[in-house]
Amino acid sequence: MSIAFETPAKRVLSSTQLTAFQSSATYNTITSYIEVLNASVVGVKLTDAHPESLGINAIIRLLDRIEQLAHETPPVENKASRFGNPAFRSFYDKVQSLAPSLHADLPGLDQNATPELTTYFSQAWGNRERIDYGSGMELNFLCWLICLDRLQVVTASDHTALVTVVFWRYIQIMRILQSTYWLEPAGSHGVWGLDDYHFLPFLFGSSQLRGHKFVRPKAIHDAEIVDELSKDYMYFSCIKFINSIKTASLRWHSPMLDDISAVKTWEKVNSGMIKMYQAEVLGKLPVMQHFLFGSILPYEGPPPPSSDESHHRDRHAHEGWGDCCGIPVPSAFAAAQMEREPGKRIEGPGIRPVPFD
């Protein structure tokens, strides 16, 4: 049976609609997929070999092209601002323009699905107008993976590689974009997230460490252990990344991660991460009002409130943790760059640490 594909669009504008979404098939699809991917990487290292597949290899080639576009689109001179570099808009336009042809090379993909997939894909790299990035954009990439799975570009045997190869490749490219274009943390949550940008690498990363015989969550405070394990585990790689651009202790600039480090086992960290994602990302209107529903991930709840109601009640909520179009927050990269000599471009992991107190 053929699917009537459609370009994804926003549907959730009110708390009533959000509540309906949380008991919907689409919500269950997203949470179940996260749990499936999460289970697929228990005890798996980033450096472990993975079975080759046509789908995974094609996706990696596609992502390689996105990184190439970033290198072909250098930041413009923007000394007067600590906020996002306008060159990101050029990069975004290039991705949007090339996305259909890039998807044409994915094996077995129904080309009628291209507009639906490219919408999630294009919006996974940040917001063009605000030049920012947050958990909602990361969610778009996850939705893109769900669509590829549903359309059989990848199969169940690819799930481990979808996390340790594809998703991790996406995170590496995002670090390039964040450091090149000084993407602002979406909304104004800033340091109160797991880091300024991401959530899922910590969730999947804690799954990788489940059952580890020697390493405990408190090990994130030991710089030597962090450096050693960053090659194999997302969680420690993310901690190393944070430490490379922010000084002082995690307690000051990443209090949530500091609190989590007191948990005794990775099993409890991981299960807590899943609950937290459901509550703080999928359960928050400031994030979900930007979520895109299509034919593969449909919206089946009540219609939006009238314009008068939404204006006075729920429309475009900003409260709580999560990303939205709130007060602009300069990126930590921009702050670090201000202390470097003029003319040098920031390069990601080698950035000089910046005081954060």
GIJO-V801269 format. One record per residue. N is the residue number from 1. SS is DSSP state (2 for helix, 1 for strand, 0 for the rest). D_LAST is the distance of its C-alpha to the last C-alpha in Angstrom with 1 decimal. Layout:
BEGIN
[[N/SS/D_LAST] [N/SS/D_LAST]]
END
This chain:
BEGIN
[[1/0/58.2] [2/0/56.3] [3/0/53.0] [4/0/52.7] [5/0/49.4] [6/0/47.3] [7/0/44.2] [8/0/41.3] [9/1/40.1] [10/1/37.9] [11/0/39.6] [12/0/37.3] [13/0/36.5] [14/0/36.8] [15/2/35.8] [16/2/39.5] [17/2/39.5] [18/2/36.3] [19/2/38.1] [20/2/41.1] [21/2/39.2] [22/0/37.8] [23/0/41.4] [24/0/42.6] [25/2/44.0] [26/2/41.3] [27/2/38.5] [28/2/40.4] [29/2/40.8] [30/2/37.1] [31/2/36.2] [32/2/39.2] [33/2/38.4] [34/2/34.8] [35/2/36.4] [36/2/39.1] [37/2/36.6] [38/2/34.5] [39/2/37.6] [40/2/38.7] [41/0/35.9] [42/0/35.9] [43/0/36.0] [44/0/36.0] [45/0/34.1] [46/0/33.1] [47/0/35.4] [48/0/38.4] [49/0/41.4] [50/0/42.2] [51/0/45.6] [52/0/46.2] [53/0/47.1] [54/2/48.1] [55/2/45.6] [56/2/42.5] [57/2/43.6] [58/2/44.2] [59/2/40.7] [60/2/39.1] [61/2/41.2] [62/2/40.0] [63/2/36.3] [64/2/37.0] [65/2/38.4] [66/2/35.2] [67/2/33.2] [68/2/35.9] [69/2/35.5] [70/2/31.8] [71/2/32.8] [72/0/35.6] [73/0/33.3] [74/0/30.9] [75/0/28.1] [76/0/29.4] [77/0/28.2] [78/0/25.4] [79/0/23.5] [80/0/23.1] [81/0/21.0] [82/0/17.8] [83/0/19.5] [84/0/22.1] [85/0/24.8] [86/0/28.3] [87/2/30.0] [88/2/28.8] [89/2/31.5] [90/2/34.1] [91/2/33.0] [92/2/33.2] [93/2/36.7] [94/2/37.9] [95/2/36.9] [96/2/38.6] [97/2/41.7] [98/2/42.1] [99/2/41.3] [100/2/44.9] [101/2/46.4] [102/2/43.8] [103/2/44.7] [104/0/48.3] [105/0/47.9] [106/0/46.8] [107/0/49.7] [108/0/51.7] [109/0/49.5] [110/0/51.6] [111/2/50.9] [112/2/51.4] [113/2/48.0] [114/2/46.2] [115/2/45.1] [116/2/43.6] [117/2/41.8] [118/2/40.6] [119/2/38.9] [120/2/36.6] [121/2/36.2] [122/2/35.3] [123/0/32.8] [124/0/31.0] [125/0/29.2] [126/0/27.3] [127/1/28.2] [128/0/30.2] [129/0/29.7] [130/0/26.0] [131/0/25.1] [132/1/22.8] [133/1/23.0] [134/0/22.5] [135/2/24.4] [136/2/27.4] [137/2/28.1] [138/2/27.7] [139/2/30.3] [140/2/32.6] [141/2/32.8] [142/2/33.7] [143/2/36.3] [144/2/37.7] [145/2/38.1] [146/2/39.9] [147/2/42.2] [148/2/43.0] [149/2/43.9] [150/2/46.0] [151/0/47.9] [152/0/48.5] [153/0/46.8] [154/0/45.2] [155/0/46.6] [156/2/45.6] [157/2/46.0] [158/2/43.2] [159/2/40.5] [160/2/38.9] [161/2/38.8] [162/2/37.4] [163/2/34.2] [164/2/34.0] [165/2/35.4] [166/2/35.3] [167/2/32.1] [168/2/30.2] [169/2/31.7] [170/2/30.4] [171/2/26.8] [172/2/27.2] [173/2/28.4] [174/2/25.6] [175/2/23.1] [176/2/25.3] [177/2/25.3] [178/2/21.6] [179/2/20.9] [180/2/24.0] [181/2/23.8] [182/0/20.1] [183/0/21.0] [184/1/18.7] [185/1/17.8] [186/0/20.8] [187/0/20.4] [188/0/17.2] [189/0/16.2] [190/2/13.4] [191/2/11.2] [192/2/13.8] [193/0/16.4] [194/0/17.3] [195/0/15.7] [196/0/15.5] [197/0/19.2] [198/0/21.4] [199/0/22.9] [200/2/26.3] [201/2/25.4] [202/2/23.8] [203/2/26.9] [204/2/29.4] [205/2/27.4] [206/2/27.6] [207/2/31.3] [208/2/31.8] [209/0/30.7] [210/0/32.9] [211/0/35.3] [212/0/33.7] [213/0/35.3] [214/0/32.6] [215/0/29.1] [216/0/27.3] [217/2/24.1] [218/2/22.2] [219/2/22.8] [220/2/19.8] [221/2/17.9] [222/0/20.5] [223/2/19.8] [224/2/23.5] [225/2/24.6] [226/2/22.2] [227/2/23.6] [228/2/27.1] [229/2/27.2] [230/0/25.4] [231/0/28.8] [232/0/30.5] [233/0/28.2] [234/2/26.1] [235/2/23.7] [236/2/22.7] [237/2/22.9] [238/2/20.3] [239/2/18.0] [240/2/18.7] [241/2/18.0] [242/2/14.5] [243/2/13.8] [244/2/15.4] [245/2/13.0] [246/1/9.5] [247/0/8.5] [248/0/7.3] [249/0/9.6] [250/2/11.0] [251/2/10.6] [252/2/7.0] [253/2/7.6] [254/0/11.4] [255/2/12.5] [256/2/16.0] [257/2/16.6] [258/2/15.5] [259/2/18.0] [260/2/20.6] [261/0/20.5] [262/0/22.2] [263/0/25.2] [264/0/28.1] [265/0/29.8] [266/2/29.2] [267/2/32.0] [268/2/30.1] [269/2/26.9] [270/2/29.1] [271/2/31.1] [272/2/28.0] [273/2/26.6] [274/2/29.9] [275/2/29.9] [276/2/26.4] [277/2/27.4] [278/2/30.4] [279/2/28.6] [280/2/25.4] [281/0/27.0] [282/0/30.7] [283/0/30.6] [284/0/28.4] [285/2/30.2] [286/2/27.4] [287/2/27.8] [288/2/31.5] [289/0/32.7] [290/0/32.0] [291/0/33.9] [292/1/37.0] [293/1/40.3] [294/0/43.3] [295/0/46.5] [296/0/45.0] [297/0/42.2] [298/0/44.0] [299/0/43.1] [300/0/45.8] [301/0/44.4] [302/0/45.4] [303/0/45.3] [304/0/42.5] [305/0/42.8] [306/0/44.6] [307/2/42.7] [308/2/42.9] [309/2/41.6] [310/2/38.7] [311/2/37.7] [312/2/37.6] [313/0/36.3] [314/0/34.5] [315/0/34.5] [316/0/31.4] [317/0/29.1] [318/0/25.4] [319/0/24.4] [320/0/22.6] [321/0/20.7] [322/0/22.1] [323/0/22.7] [324/0/24.7] [325/0/24.9] [326/0/22.3] [327/0/19.8] [328/0/19.0] [329/0/15.5] [330/0/15.0] [331/0/14.9] [332/2/12.4] [333/2/15.5] [334/2/15.8] [335/2/12.5] [336/2/13.5] [337/2/17.0] [338/0/16.1] [339/0/15.5] [340/0/18.8] [341/0/22.2] [342/0/23.9] [343/0/26.2] [344/0/24.7] [345/0/24.1] [346/0/21.3] [347/0/23.0] [348/0/21.0] [349/0/20.6] [350/0/20.8] [351/0/17.8] [352/0/15.8] [353/0/12.3] [354/1/9.5] [355/0/6.1] [356/0/3.8] [357/0/0.0]]
END
